[in-house]
């Protein structure tokens, strides 16, 4: 029988282990679960740093570490002998009424574990669409969660990630520390996603110069430990001083990106964060990227996050007008 706490407060668990983009693109599924189960506590098991912007924006109620205990037991056989009692994972899972796991389960061990959870609605879905499918990752997650029909939600219905007042204050402090001026900001992420997905430097510089010249914006480089080479290359090619924001917590970065006039980057998790934070976003995709599955989505609608192939700088500069129009 479900515990009294489960009866009083419905609890929903969504599990998704993956990179930053994988994690953030669960947002439509999480929003659908919120609408499908009114008043429920929504828990998200994911990489804690990657999911922090979702928690900071109130889109989930609690955050569990998908890479730590007890989820290390997810692909092990459940305890079948009653005298032994439940293991850690069973004890956790039994506190939820609805359990959705985005995970591979080739030998059915995870399904057998869920089958032992009495009184819970459980589902297992593959983390990615089938090979060859051109379905967007966010749409795949939304449909696989089976909450969209109840919630009457699509990926175009999302609203921006708006971080808490405390996080917005932390974002203010971060910008002050690096001397960000009062002028508009163009956020730029030169790296991310692995070297084959780094936007060509010449194209990135051309777009940034055009935008900053037109809007009066100051360039703000977003960089992390893996972005040093492309960031340094951008700074040298720019020829004058640029602002650099190094490895901020992702919830703070979300609040900073939300203030930017526009964002330009490649196929990266930071690009998804910018788009989901409501920033007009231009994504440069090369041959290593699949925009049908990984194009950024933006609460402003299809025109709020524009992706373009990077192999034609002239076309890229033409599309600059689209994000410029969004900021007026």
Residue pairs with C-beta under 8 A, 6 or more apart in sequence:
1 118
1 119
2 97
2 119
2 120
3 94
3 95
5 95
6 95
6 96
6 97
6 119
9 39
9 40
9 41
10 37
10 39
10 40
10 41
10 97
10 98
11 40
11 41
11 43
11 95
11 96
11 97
11 98
12 33
12 37
12 40
12 41
12 42
12 43
12 96
12 97
12 98
12 99
12 100
13 43
13 44
13 45
13 64
13 93
13 96
13 98
13 99
13 100
14 26
14 29
14 30
14 33
14 42
14 43
14 44
14 45
14 100
14 102
14 145
15 45
15 46
15 66
15 71
15 74
15 99
15 100
15 101
15 102
15 103
16 22
16 23
16 26
16 44
16 45
16 46
16 66
16 102
16 127
16 141
17 45
17 46
17 47
17 66
17 67
17 71
17 102
17 103
17 127
18 46
18 47
18 50
18 127
19 47
19 50
19 269
20 47
20 50
20 250
20 268
20 269
20 270
20 272
20 273
21 137
21 268
21 269
21 271
21 272
21 294
22 127
22 137
23 46
23 47
23 50
23 51
23 54
23 269
24 50
24 53
24 54
24 269
24 272
24 273
24 276
25 137
25 138
25 141
25 272
25 297
26 44
26 46
26 54
26 102
26 138
26 141
27 54
27 59
27 138
27 158
27 161
27 276
28 138
28 139
28 141
28 142
28 153
28 154
28 155
28 157
28 158
28 297
29 100
29 138
29 141
29 142
29 144
29 145
29 147
30 42
30 44
30 54
30 59
30 60
31 59
31 151
31 153
31 157
31 158
31 159
32 142
32 145
32 147
32 148
32 150
32 151
32 153
33 40
33 42
33 98
33 100
33 145
33 147
33 151
34 40
34 42
34 59
34 151
35 147
35 150
35 151
35 152
35 153
36 147
36 150
36 151
37 98
37 147
40 97
40 98
41 61
41 62
42 59
42 60
42 61
42 62
43 60
43 61
43 62
43 63
43 64
43 96
44 51
44 54
44 55
44 60
44 62
44 63
44 64
45 63
45 64
45 65
45 66
45 71
46 63
46 64
46 66
47 65
47 66
47 67
48 63
48 65
49 249
49 250
50 250
50 269
51 60
51 63
52 63
52 249
52 250
52 251
53 161
53 163
53 250
53 251
53 253
53 254
53 273
53 276
53 277
54 60
54 63
54 161
55 62
55 63
55 251
56 161
56 163
56 164
56 167
56 251
56 254
56 255
57 161
57 162
57 163
57 164
57 251
57 254
58 164
59 161
64 71
65 71
69 88
70 87
70 88
70 89
70 91
70 92
71 89
73 87
73 88
73 89
74 89
74 101
74 103
74 110
74 113
75 103
75 105
75 109
75 110
76 109
76 113
77 109
77 112
77 113
78 87
78 90
78 112
78 113
78 116
79 85
79 86
79 87
79 90
80 116
86 94
89 113
90 113
90 116
90 117
93 99
93 113
93 114
93 117
93 120
94 117
94 120
96 120
97 119
97 120
97 121
98 120
98 121
98 122
99 114
99 117
99 120
99 121
99 122
99 123
100 122
100 123
100 125
100 144
100 145
100 146
101 110
101 114
101 122
101 123
101 124
101 125
102 125
102 126
102 127
102 141
102 144
103 110
103 124
103 126
103 127
104 126
104 127
105 111
105 124
110 124
111 124
114 120
114 122
114 124
115 122
123 144
123 145
123 146
125 141
125 144
125 145
126 144
128 137
128 140
129 135
129 137
129 140
129 293
133 140
133 293
134 290
134 292
134 293
135 292
135 293
136 155
136 292
136 293
136 294
136 295
136 297
137 293
137 294
138 155
138 297
139 154
139 155
142 148
142 153
142 154
142 155
147 153
148 154
155 297
156 297
156 301
156 302
158 276
158 297
158 299
159 299
160 258
160 276
160 277
160 278
160 299
161 254
161 258
161 273
161 276
161 277
161 278
162 258
162 278
163 171
163 251
163 252
163 254
163 255
163 258
167 251
167 252
167 254
167 255
168 255
170 249
170 252
170 255
171 252
171 255
171 256
171 259
174 245
174 248
174 252
174 256
175 245
175 256
178 243
178 244
178 245
179 243
180 218
180 220
180 243
181 218
183 216
183 217
183 218
184 215
184 216
184 217
184 218
184 260
184 261
184 327
185 217
185 218
185 219
185 220
185 259
185 260
185 261
186 208
186 211
186 212
186 215
186 217
186 218
186 219
186 220
186 260
186 261
186 262
186 263
186 264
187 220
187 222
187 256
187 257
187 260
187 262
187 263
187 264
187 265
187 274
187 279
188 204
188 208
188 219
188 220
188 221
188 222
188 234
188 263
188 264
188 265
189 221
189 222
189 223
189 227
189 263
189 264
189 265
189 266
189 268
189 270
189 271
189 274
190 198
190 199
190 201
190 204
190 221
190 223
190 227
190 230
190 231
190 233
190 234
190 265
190 266
191 198
191 223
191 224
191 226
191 227
191 228
191 229
191 230
191 231
191 266
191 268
192 198
192 224
192 226
192 227
192 265
192 266
192 267
192 268
192 269
192 270
192 271
193 266
193 267
193 268
193 269
193 289
194 288
196 286
196 287
196 288
197 266
197 267
197 268
197 286
197 288
197 289
198 230
198 266
199 264
199 265
199 266
199 284
199 286
199 310
200 284
200 286
200 310
200 313
201 230
201 233
201 234
201 237
202 237
202 313
203 284
203 310
203 313
203 316
204 234
204 264
204 284
205 234
205 237
205 238
206 313
206 316
206 317
207 264
207 282
207 284
207 316
207 317
207 320
208 219
208 238
208 264
210 317
210 320
211 217
211 262
211 264
211 320
211 323
211 324
212 218
212 219
214 320
214 324
215 261
215 262
215 324
215 327
217 261
217 262
218 243
219 238
219 242
219 243
220 242
220 243
220 244
220 245
220 256
220 260
221 231
221 234
221 235
221 242
221 243
221 244
221 245
222 245
222 253
222 257
222 265
222 270
223 231
223 244
223 245
223 246
223 247
224 246
224 247
225 247
231 244
234 242
235 242
235 244
245 253
245 256
248 256
250 273
253 270
253 273
254 273
254 276
254 277
255 277
257 263
257 273
257 274
257 277
257 279
258 277
258 278
258 279
260 274
260 279
261 280
261 327
262 279
262 280
262 281
262 282
262 323
262 324
262 326
262 327
263 271
263 274
263 275
263 279
263 280
263 281
263 282
264 281
264 282
264 283
264 284
264 323
265 271
265 274
265 281
265 282
265 283
265 284
266 283
266 284
266 285
266 286
266 289
266 310
267 283
267 284
267 285
267 286
267 288
267 289
267 294
271 281
271 283
271 296
272 296
272 297
274 281
274 296
275 281
275 283
275 296
275 297
275 298
275 304
275 305
276 296
276 297
276 298
276 299
278 298
278 299
278 300
278 304
279 298
280 298
280 300
280 304
280 305
280 323
280 326
280 327
281 296
281 298
281 304
281 305
281 306
281 323
282 306
282 307
282 308
282 319
282 320
282 322
282 323
283 291
283 295
283 296
283 305
283 306
283 307
283 308
284 307
284 308
284 309
284 310
284 316
285 291
285 295
285 307
285 308
285 309
285 310
286 309
286 310
286 311
291 307
295 305
295 307
296 305
296 307
297 305
298 304
298 305
300 326
303 322
303 326
304 326
306 319
306 322
306 323
308 315
308 316
308 319
309 315
310 316
